[in-house]
Amino acid sequence: RDESDMKRYRKDLLLASEKQSIRMIAPEDFSLMPSMEFGVVYASMAIMNDSGILRILKKNAGVYVHILIFMIIARLLEPSSDLSLINLSGKMYYPWSRIVMNDDNIYRALDKLISARDDIEIELFKALKPDTTFVHYDLTSSYFEGREDNDLVLFGYSRDRKRGKEQIVIGLVMADGIPIHHEVWPGNTIDPKTLEPTISVLKERFHIKNVIFIADRAFGRSKSLDLLDQNLYITAAYRWDLPYRNALMNTDFSDGRIMDDLAIKKVIISVDQVMRDDSTEDQRKLAEKRKYIAVYNKKREELDLKDLNDRIDIVKKRISEIPDQKELKKSLGKLRSLVKFTANGTSLNEKRIDILKKLAGRFLIVTNAELPEDEVVSAYKEQWQ
């Protein structure tokens, strides 16, 4: 600093010390501006910058990068529809760029994101470097109100329990707690049909070779297991398939291992019991590598039995109120399996109810991975937690 600066500082201090330079300000002289959210915005930007996400979006999103960044932050701050961003843009302080948020810009940004999806997923995967020892795969569905002019939007099995609604099916792959890949399927796609293309993407696009694929029990049917047998996997068997059902009902857990709130026990199921008539010799050889672990959860059993008793009460009430079998079947929907229909009338399906009671709190894990039983169970628990 030179002498001229020092003179200026002295002058300013003298002015400040003089009473006439100080003006009293009353509270009514203040005007308060509406507050805006910045803490979450700043923290999100810092995390995206440190992790490389910001760089990847800037590279792939072009002029729409800041709209997409804003959309990501908005999901953390106030999850809602894309069009709600227009209102939210007036509540968030975003000093890095002037954002014009309107319908056209939002949809154009999403179009850009979709077109760059594959590159973004690969670059994020390389930047975040997740552990791919275990890869989790799950499916969900998202329904639509009204009619949608889109080839993907179709009627199908609703995981939202929204019968009569058109939907899409969404598959998500997770590794090390990080989403690495997603795919959108037509609404009428059944779970197993998504399996082969998803495994192919992991191997060919992500170059994930030695991976243990973890999927829920929707993939525990025979045809899906035949496909999974070509890879390392952990899943749960569909417990209504006869060999699995019998194994679960007859397992005595009194001498099983205790693991947290679970009792686990290795069970033997002959390959002859699980092979289909049209199975090939190669499929048989792969199936011989399967190992089965029966799992019992006391708390889950209590919940299952309570749910079963609640359903039985509903069924009893419907039977007493609706004498016509056709109308009764329509009224019961999925609860029809708890009812036995005969020419002489209707009654509870005691055989099925007895099976459900014996299966309460139990499930069967299937794997071909050479891992200790507790590691297999722990890996599968992460799938449904």
C-alpha positions as CSV (number, residue, x, y, z in Angstrom):
1,R,0.0,0.0,0.0
2,D,1.3,3.5,-0.8
3,E,1.0,6.8,1.0
4,S,-2.1,7.8,-0.9
5,D,-4.0,4.8,0.4
6,M,-3.0,5.6,3.9
7,K,-4.3,9.2,3.5
8,R,-7.6,7.9,2.2
9,Y,-8.0,5.5,5.1
10,R,-7.3,8.3,7.7
11,K,-10.0,10.5,6.0
12,D,-12.6,7.7,6.1
13,L,-11.9,7.0,9.8
14,L,-12.3,10.7,10.6
15,L,-15.6,11.0,8.8
16,A,-16.9,7.9,10.6
17,S,-16.0,9.3,13.9
18,E,-17.9,12.5,13.4
19,K,-21.5,12.5,14.8
20,Q,-22.9,14.1,11.8
21,S,-21.7,11.3,9.6
22,I,-23.7,8.7,11.5
23,R,-27.4,8.5,10.7
24,M,-29.8,6.8,13.0
25,I,-31.8,4.1,11.2
26,A,-35.2,3.0,12.6
27,P,-36.5,-0.6,12.1
28,E,-39.3,0.8,9.8
29,D,-36.5,2.0,7.4
30,F,-35.6,-1.6,6.6
31,S,-37.3,-3.7,4.0
32,L,-36.9,-7.5,4.0
33,M,-36.6,-9.4,0.8
34,P,-37.9,-13.0,0.5
35,S,-35.3,-15.5,1.6
36,M,-34.0,-18.0,-0.9
37,E,-32.5,-21.5,-0.3
38,F,-28.7,-21.6,-0.8
39,G,-27.3,-24.1,1.7
40,V,-28.4,-27.2,-0.1
41,V,-27.6,-25.6,-3.4
42,Y,-24.0,-24.8,-2.4
43,A,-23.4,-28.2,-0.8
44,S,-24.8,-30.0,-3.8
45,M,-22.6,-28.0,-6.2
46,A,-19.5,-28.8,-4.0
47,I,-20.2,-32.5,-4.0
48,M,-20.9,-32.6,-7.7
49,N,-17.7,-30.7,-8.4
50,D,-15.5,-32.9,-6.1
51,S,-16.9,-36.1,-7.5
52,G,-16.5,-35.1,-11.2
53,I,-20.3,-35.1,-11.9
54,L,-20.1,-31.4,-12.7
55,R,-17.4,-31.9,-15.3
56,I,-19.2,-34.8,-16.9
57,L,-22.5,-32.9,-17.2
58,K,-20.8,-29.8,-18.6
59,K,-19.1,-32.0,-21.2
60,N,-22.3,-33.8,-22.3
61,A,-25.2,-31.4,-21.7
62,G,-24.1,-28.4,-23.7
63,V,-26.1,-25.2,-23.1
64,Y,-28.6,-27.1,-20.9
65,V,-26.0,-28.1,-18.3
66,H,-27.2,-25.5,-15.6
67,I,-30.9,-26.4,-16.1
68,L,-29.9,-30.1,-15.5
69,I,-27.8,-29.2,-12.5
70,F,-30.7,-27.2,-11.1
71,M,-33.0,-30.1,-11.6
72,I,-30.7,-32.5,-9.7
73,I,-30.5,-30.1,-6.8
74,A,-34.3,-29.6,-6.8
75,R,-34.7,-33.3,-6.5
76,L,-32.7,-33.2,-3.3
77,L,-34.4,-30.1,-1.9
78,E,-38.0,-30.6,-2.9
79,P,-38.8,-33.7,-5.0
80,S,-41.7,-33.0,-7.3
81,S,-42.6,-32.9,-11.0
82,D,-40.3,-31.5,-13.6
83,L,-42.7,-28.6,-14.3
84,S,-42.7,-27.6,-10.6
85,L,-39.2,-26.4,-11.2
86,I,-40.6,-23.3,-12.6
87,N,-42.0,-22.3,-9.2
88,L,-39.0,-23.6,-7.4
89,S,-36.6,-21.5,-9.4
90,G,-37.9,-18.5,-7.6
91,K,-37.1,-20.0,-4.2
92,M,-33.5,-21.2,-4.9
93,Y,-30.4,-18.9,-5.2
94,Y,-28.3,-20.2,-8.1
95,P,-25.5,-17.7,-8.7
96,W,-23.5,-19.8,-11.3
97,S,-25.6,-18.9,-14.3
98,R,-28.8,-17.2,-15.2
99,I,-31.4,-19.9,-15.6
100,V,-34.6,-19.4,-17.7
101,M,-36.9,-22.0,-16.5
102,N,-39.9,-22.7,-18.7
103,D,-41.7,-25.7,-20.2
104,D,-39.6,-25.7,-23.5
105,N,-36.2,-25.4,-21.7
106,I,-37.1,-28.2,-19.3
107,Y,-38.1,-30.7,-22.0
108,R,-35.2,-29.7,-24.2
109,A,-32.8,-30.3,-21.3
110,L,-34.4,-33.7,-20.7
111,D,-34.1,-34.6,-24.4
112,K,-30.5,-33.7,-24.3
113,L,-30.0,-35.8,-21.1
114,I,-31.6,-38.8,-22.7
115,S,-29.5,-38.5,-25.9
116,A,-26.3,-38.3,-23.8
117,R,-27.4,-41.0,-21.2
118,D,-25.0,-43.8,-22.3
119,D,-21.9,-41.5,-22.3
120,I,-22.9,-39.9,-19.0
121,E,-23.4,-43.3,-17.3
122,I,-20.1,-44.7,-18.5
123,E,-18.2,-41.5,-17.5
124,L,-19.8,-41.4,-14.1
125,F,-18.9,-45.1,-13.6
126,K,-15.3,-44.4,-14.4
127,A,-15.2,-41.2,-12.2
128,L,-16.8,-42.7,-9.1
129,K,-15.1,-46.1,-9.4
130,P,-17.7,-48.2,-7.5
131,D,-16.8,-51.6,-6.1
132,T,-18.5,-54.1,-8.6
133,T,-18.0,-57.3,-6.6
134,F,-21.7,-57.3,-6.0
135,V,-24.2,-55.7,-8.5
136,H,-27.8,-55.2,-7.4
137,Y,-30.6,-55.2,-9.9
138,D,-34.2,-54.2,-9.3
139,L,-37.3,-53.3,-11.3
140,T,-40.1,-50.9,-10.6
141,S,-43.0,-49.4,-12.5
142,S,-44.3,-45.9,-12.9
143,Y,-48.0,-45.4,-13.9
144,F,-49.6,-42.7,-16.0
145,E,-52.9,-40.8,-15.6
146,G,-54.9,-40.5,-18.8
147,R,-53.7,-41.6,-22.2
148,E,-50.0,-41.4,-23.4
149,D,-49.0,-41.5,-27.0
150,N,-45.9,-43.5,-26.4
151,D,-44.9,-47.0,-27.5
152,L,-43.4,-47.7,-24.0
153,V,-46.6,-46.8,-22.1
154,L,-48.6,-50.0,-21.9
155,F,-50.8,-52.0,-19.5
156,G,-48.8,-54.6,-17.4
157,Y,-48.2,-55.9,-13.9
158,S,-48.2,-52.9,-11.6
159,R,-45.7,-52.8,-8.8
160,D,-47.6,-49.6,-7.6
161,R,-50.7,-51.7,-7.2
162,K,-52.5,-49.3,-9.7
163,R,-54.6,-51.7,-11.6
164,G,-56.1,-50.4,-14.9
165,K,-53.3,-47.8,-15.3
166,E,-50.8,-47.7,-18.2
167,Q,-47.2,-47.7,-17.1
168,I,-43.5,-48.1,-18.0
169,V,-41.1,-50.5,-16.3
170,I,-37.8,-49.2,-15.0
171,G,-34.7,-51.3,-14.3
172,L,-31.9,-50.0,-12.1
173,V,-28.4,-51.4,-11.6
174,M,-26.6,-50.5,-8.4
175,A,-23.0,-51.1,-7.4
176,D,-21.4,-50.1,-4.1
177,G,-24.6,-48.2,-3.3
178,I,-24.3,-46.1,-6.5
179,P,-26.7,-46.3,-9.4
180,I,-24.6,-47.1,-12.5
181,H,-27.2,-48.0,-15.2
182,H,-30.9,-47.8,-15.8
183,E,-33.2,-48.9,-18.6
184,V,-36.8,-48.1,-19.4
185,W,-38.9,-51.0,-20.7
186,P,-42.4,-51.2,-22.2
187,G,-45.1,-51.4,-19.5
188,N,-46.0,-55.0,-20.3
189,T,-42.4,-56.3,-19.9
190,I,-42.1,-59.2,-17.4
191,D,-39.1,-59.2,-15.1
192,P,-37.1,-62.1,-16.5
193,K,-37.1,-60.6,-20.0
194,T,-35.0,-57.7,-18.8
195,L,-32.3,-59.9,-17.4
196,E,-30.3,-61.0,-20.4
197,P,-30.0,-57.5,-22.0
198,T,-29.0,-56.0,-18.7
199,I,-26.3,-58.5,-18.1
200,S,-25.1,-57.9,-21.6
201,V,-24.8,-54.2,-21.0
202,L,-22.8,-54.7,-17.9
203,K,-20.3,-56.9,-19.7
204,E,-20.1,-55.1,-23.0
205,R,-20.5,-51.5,-22.1
206,F,-19.2,-51.3,-18.6
207,H,-16.7,-54.2,-19.0
208,I,-17.8,-55.7,-15.7
209,K,-16.8,-59.4,-16.1
210,N,-16.4,-61.0,-12.7
211,V,-19.5,-59.9,-10.9
212,I,-22.0,-61.4,-8.6
213,F,-25.4,-60.4,-9.8
214,I,-28.0,-59.9,-7.0
215,A,-31.7,-59.9,-7.9
216,D,-35.0,-60.3,-6.0
217,R,-37.3,-63.3,-6.1
218,A,-39.0,-62.2,-9.3
219,F,-36.0,-63.8,-11.0
220,G,-36.2,-67.0,-9.0
221,R,-38.2,-68.9,-11.5
222,S,-36.7,-71.8,-13.5
223,K,-36.2,-70.0,-16.8
224,S,-34.5,-67.0,-15.1
225,L,-32.3,-69.3,-13.0
226,D,-31.2,-71.0,-16.2
227,L,-30.0,-67.7,-17.5
228,L,-28.5,-66.6,-14.1
229,D,-26.6,-69.9,-14.0
230,Q,-24.4,-68.6,-16.8
231,N,-23.2,-65.9,-14.4
232,L,-22.4,-65.7,-10.7
233,Y,-25.6,-64.6,-8.8
234,I,-27.6,-64.5,-5.6
235,T,-31.4,-64.4,-5.7
236,A,-34.4,-65.9,-3.9
237,A,-36.3,-68.8,-5.3
238,Y,-39.9,-68.5,-6.1
239,R,-41.3,-70.3,-3.1
240,W,-44.4,-71.6,-4.7
241,D,-42.4,-73.8,-7.1
242,L,-42.9,-77.2,-5.6
243,P,-39.3,-78.3,-4.7
244,Y,-38.5,-74.9,-3.1
245,R,-41.9,-74.8,-1.2
246,N,-41.4,-78.2,0.3
247,A,-37.8,-77.5,1.3
248,L,-38.9,-74.3,3.1
249,M,-41.9,-75.8,4.9
250,N,-39.9,-78.9,6.1
251,T,-36.7,-77.1,7.2
252,D,-36.1,-77.3,11.0
253,F,-34.3,-74.1,12.0
254,S,-33.7,-75.3,15.6
255,D,-30.1,-76.2,14.7
256,G,-29.7,-73.4,12.2
257,R,-27.1,-70.6,12.5
258,I,-28.2,-67.3,14.0
259,M,-27.3,-64.2,12.1
260,D,-28.7,-60.9,13.5
261,D,-32.5,-61.4,13.5
262,L,-32.3,-64.4,11.1
263,A,-31.9,-68.1,11.4
264,I,-30.2,-69.6,8.4
265,K,-29.6,-73.2,7.3
266,K,-28.1,-74.8,4.2
267,V,-30.6,-77.2,2.5
268,I,-30.1,-79.8,-0.2
269,I,-32.4,-79.9,-3.3
270,S,-31.7,-82.4,-5.9
271,V,-31.0,-81.1,-9.4
272,D,-33.6,-83.7,-10.7
273,Q,-36.3,-81.8,-8.7
274,V,-35.6,-78.5,-10.4
275,M,-34.9,-79.4,-14.0
276,R,-37.7,-79.0,-16.6
277,D,-38.5,-81.6,-19.1
278,D,-37.0,-79.5,-21.9
279,S,-33.8,-78.7,-20.0
280,T,-30.5,-79.3,-21.8
281,E,-27.5,-81.2,-20.5
282,D,-25.5,-77.9,-20.3
283,Q,-28.3,-76.4,-18.2
284,R,-28.3,-79.4,-15.9
285,K,-24.5,-79.1,-15.4
286,L,-24.8,-75.4,-14.5
287,A,-27.8,-76.1,-12.2
288,E,-25.7,-78.7,-10.2
289,K,-23.6,-75.7,-8.9
290,R,-26.6,-74.2,-7.2
291,K,-26.6,-73.9,-3.4
292,Y,-29.7,-73.2,-1.3
293,I,-29.9,-71.4,2.0
294,A,-33.2,-71.4,3.9
295,V,-33.8,-68.2,5.9
296,Y,-36.3,-67.6,8.8
297,N,-37.2,-64.3,10.3
298,K,-39.4,-64.4,13.4
299,K,-40.6,-60.8,13.0
300,R,-41.4,-61.4,9.4
301,E,-43.4,-64.5,10.4
302,E,-45.5,-62.4,12.8
303,L,-46.2,-59.8,10.1
304,D,-47.0,-62.5,7.5
305,L,-49.4,-64.3,9.8
306,K,-51.2,-61.0,10.8
307,D,-51.6,-60.1,7.1
308,L,-52.9,-63.6,6.3
309,N,-55.4,-63.4,9.2
310,D,-56.6,-60.0,8.0
311,R,-57.1,-61.4,4.5
312,I,-59.0,-64.4,5.9
313,D,-61.3,-62.1,7.7
314,I,-62.0,-60.2,4.5
315,V,-62.7,-63.4,2.6
316,K,-65.1,-64.7,5.3
317,K,-67.0,-61.5,5.2
318,R,-67.3,-61.6,1.4
319,I,-68.4,-65.2,1.4
320,S,-71.2,-64.4,3.9
321,E,-72.3,-61.3,1.9
322,I,-72.1,-62.6,-1.7
323,P,-73.8,-65.9,-2.5
324,D,-73.2,-65.8,-6.3
325,Q,-69.9,-67.5,-7.1
326,K,-69.3,-65.4,-10.2
327,E,-69.8,-62.1,-8.3
328,L,-67.8,-63.4,-5.4
329,K,-64.8,-64.3,-7.6
330,K,-64.9,-60.8,-9.1
331,S,-65.1,-59.2,-5.7
332,L,-62.3,-61.2,-4.2
333,G,-59.7,-60.5,-6.9
334,K,-56.3,-61.9,-5.8
335,L,-58.0,-63.2,-2.6
336,R,-59.7,-65.9,-4.7
337,S,-56.8,-68.2,-3.9
338,L,-57.9,-68.4,-0.3
339,V,-61.4,-69.7,-1.4
340,K,-62.4,-73.2,-2.6
341,F,-65.2,-73.1,-5.1
342,T,-67.3,-76.3,-5.6
343,A,-70.7,-77.1,-7.0
344,N,-72.0,-77.3,-3.5
345,G,-70.8,-73.9,-2.5
346,T,-67.8,-71.9,-1.3
347,S,-65.5,-72.3,1.7
348,L,-62.0,-71.4,2.8
349,N,-59.2,-73.1,1.0
350,E,-57.7,-74.7,4.1
351,K,-54.9,-76.4,2.2
352,R,-53.5,-73.2,0.8
353,I,-53.9,-71.4,4.1
354,D,-52.0,-74.1,5.8
355,I,-49.2,-73.8,3.3
356,L,-49.1,-70.0,3.7
357,K,-48.8,-70.4,7.5
358,K,-45.9,-72.8,7.1
359,L,-44.1,-70.4,4.7
360,A,-44.6,-67.3,6.9
361,G,-41.3,-65.6,7.6
362,R,-39.4,-68.0,5.4
363,F,-37.6,-67.6,2.1
364,L,-35.0,-69.5,0.1
365,I,-31.8,-68.0,-1.2
366,V,-30.2,-69.5,-4.3
367,T,-26.6,-68.9,-5.4
368,N,-23.8,-70.4,-7.4
369,A,-21.1,-68.1,-5.8
370,E,-18.4,-69.7,-3.7
371,L,-19.0,-67.6,-0.7
372,P,-19.7,-68.3,3.0
373,E,-23.4,-68.6,3.8
374,D,-23.5,-65.5,6.0
375,E,-21.9,-63.4,3.2
376,V,-24.5,-64.7,0.8
377,V,-27.4,-63.8,3.1
378,S,-25.9,-60.3,3.9
379,A,-25.5,-59.5,0.2
380,Y,-29.1,-60.5,-0.4
381,K,-30.4,-58.5,2.6
382,E,-29.0,-55.4,1.0
383,Q,-31.3,-56.0,-2.0
384,W,-34.5,-55.7,0.1
385,Q,-33.5,-53.2,2.8
